[in-house]
Amino acid sequence: ESAAIAVVTPAAQETVAAVLHARQLALDGKFSEALAQFEGLLTAARQAGNRQLEADVMSEIAVIYRKSGKDEESLALQKAAADIYAELGDLPNQAKALRRIGVFYRYQGQLLDAIAAQEQALTLLEQIDDAEGMAQTLTNLGIVYGELGRLLEARTEFERALDIYRKSGNQEGESYTLADLGQLFLFL
């Protein structure tokens, strides 16, 4: 038997560094700089026929568009990224894109669409046993159920997420979910 050896080329290393830099720019609120870098990466990915990178960059651009108020563009890009991930069989990233679509719908007040997208993501995450992704998605569902006034369903989803975070030792996730539960208990 031979072991597979991953070869990381200098070009691949540069691409990873560029993606990480663009993400950091976006986190720092430098959206126009991040967008310029991501758009260059998107062009390069398309020219190289790299569908994985294309979807990754599209998903990141969609987040910037959402934060910048470019709603239609954001939703279209995130859906296109989810479709590419589905074609590639990349369930973790497809689920992440669906979660992002759910968050988009929530911010638009389209709460039933938000639930549908989060439930699609949850189904994929359950298939691959991604506990962290499941907890994030359950938290998103809890928030939406709370906004709909479906408080017992919100509590159930928050408690499911809390259980996952506790089992995995994710104290940050646990603290956010406890805060969500605390707010919810004000209304129960």
C-alpha positions in Angstrom: 0.0 0.0 0.0 1.1 3.5 -0.7 0.1 6.6 1.2 -1.2 9.5 -0.8 1.0 12.6 -0.5 -0.5 16.0 -0.9 1.6 18.3 -3.0 1.1 22.0 -2.2 2.4 24.1 -4.9 3.6 27.7 -4.4 0.7 28.9 -6.4 -1.8 27.1 -4.1 0.0 28.5 -1.1 -0.3 32.0 -2.6 -4.0 31.4 -3.2 -4.7 30.3 0.3 -2.8 33.3 1.7 -4.8 35.7 -0.6 -8.1 34.1 0.6 -7.1 34.4 4.2 -6.0 38.0 3.7 -9.2 38.9 2.0 -11.2 37.3 4.8 -9.3 39.3 7.4 -9.9 42.5 5.5 -13.7 41.7 5.5 -13.5 41.0 9.3 -11.8 44.3 9.8 -14.7 46.0 8.0 -12.6 46.9 4.9 -15.2 45.6 2.5 -14.1 47.4 -0.6 -10.5 46.1 -0.2 -11.7 42.6 0.6 -14.1 42.7 -2.3 -11.4 43.8 -4.8 -9.2 40.9 -3.6 -12.0 38.4 -3.7 -13.1 39.5 -7.2 -9.5 39.0 -8.4 -9.5 35.5 -6.9 -12.9 34.7 -8.5 -11.6 35.7 -11.9 -8.5 33.5 -11.4 -10.6 30.6 -10.2 -12.9 30.8 -13.2 -10.0 31.0 -15.6 -8.3 28.0 -14.0 -11.6 26.0 -13.9 -11.3 25.7 -10.1 -14.9 25.2 -9.1 -14.1 24.7 -5.4 -12.3 28.0 -5.1 -14.9 29.7 -7.3 -17.6 28.6 -4.8 -15.6 29.5 -1.8 -14.9 33.0 -3.1 -18.5 33.5 -4.2 -19.7 32.6 -0.8 -17.4 35.1 0.8 -18.4 37.8 -1.6 -22.0 37.1 -0.9 -21.4 37.8 2.8 -19.8 41.1 2.0 -22.7 42.0 -0.3 -25.2 41.2 2.5 -23.3 43.4 4.9 -23.1 46.2 2.2 -26.9 46.1 1.5 -26.5 44.4 -1.9 -29.2 41.9 -1.1 -30.2 40.5 -4.5 -26.5 40.0 -5.5 -25.8 38.4 -2.1 -28.6 35.9 -2.3 -27.8 35.0 -6.0 -24.1 34.4 -5.3 -24.7 32.4 -2.1 -27.2 30.2 -4.0 -24.8 29.7 -6.9 -22.1 28.7 -4.4 -24.4 26.2 -2.7 -25.2 24.8 -6.1 -21.5 24.4 -7.0 -20.8 22.7 -3.6 -23.7 20.3 -4.3 -22.3 19.5 -7.7 -18.9 18.8 -6.1 -20.4 16.7 -3.3 -18.9 19.1 -0.8 -21.6 18.7 1.9 -19.8 20.8 4.7 -19.5 23.8 2.5 -22.9 23.3 0.9 -24.4 23.3 4.5 -22.4 26.5 5.3 -23.8 28.2 2.2 -27.3 27.1 3.1 -26.8 28.5 6.7 -25.7 31.8 5.2 -28.8 31.8 3.0 -30.9 31.2 6.1 -29.2 34.1 7.9 -29.8 36.3 4.8 -33.5 35.4 4.8 -33.7 36.1 8.6 -32.3 39.6 8.1 -34.8 40.1 5.3 -37.7 39.1 7.6 -38.4 36.0 5.5 -38.5 33.8 8.5 -40.1 30.7 7.0 -37.5 30.7 4.2 -34.8 31.1 6.8 -36.1 28.0 8.6 -36.2 26.0 5.3 -32.6 26.9 4.5 -31.4 26.1 8.0 -33.3 22.8 8.0 -31.6 21.9 4.7 -28.3 22.7 6.2 -29.0 20.7 9.3 -30.0 17.6 7.2 -26.6 17.8 5.4 -24.7 18.3 8.6 -26.4 15.3 10.2 -25.4 13.1 7.2 -21.8 13.9 7.8 -22.0 14.1 11.6 -20.7 17.6 11.8 -21.5 18.4 15.4 -20.1 22.0 15.4 -22.1 22.9 12.2 -25.2 21.3 13.7 -24.9 23.4 16.8 -24.5 26.6 14.8 -27.5 25.7 12.7 -29.6 24.7 15.7 -28.8 28.1 17.3 -29.8 29.8 14.1 -33.1 27.9 14.1 -33.7 28.8 17.7 -33.2 32.5 16.9 -35.7 32.4 14.1 -38.3 30.4 16.1 -38.0 33.0 18.8 -38.6 35.8 16.3 -41.7 33.9 15.2 -42.9 33.6 18.7 -42.5 29.9 18.6 -40.8 30.0 22.0 -40.9 26.3 23.0 -39.4 25.3 19.6 -36.7 28.0 20.1 -35.9 26.6 23.5 -35.7 23.0 22.2 -33.2 24.1 19.4 -31.1 26.1 21.8 -31.0 23.2 24.3 -29.9 20.8 21.5 -27.2 23.2 20.5 -26.1 23.7 24.1 -25.8 20.0 24.6 -23.5 19.7 21.5 -21.4 22.6 22.6 -21.0 21.2 26.1 -20.0 17.7 24.8 -17.4 19.2 22.5 -16.1 21.6 25.1 -16.8 24.7 22.9 -17.2 27.3 25.7 -17.7 30.1 23.3 -20.6 28.4 21.5 -21.9 27.4 24.9 -21.8 31.0 26.2 -23.6 32.4 23.2 -26.2 29.8 23.3 -26.7 30.4 27.1 -27.2 34.1 26.3 -29.8 33.2 23.7 -31.6 31.0 26.1 -31.4 33.7 28.8 -33.1 36.2 26.4 -35.7 33.6 25.5 -36.5 32.9 29.2 -37.6 36.5 29.5 -40.5 35.7 27.3 -41.4 32.2 28.6 
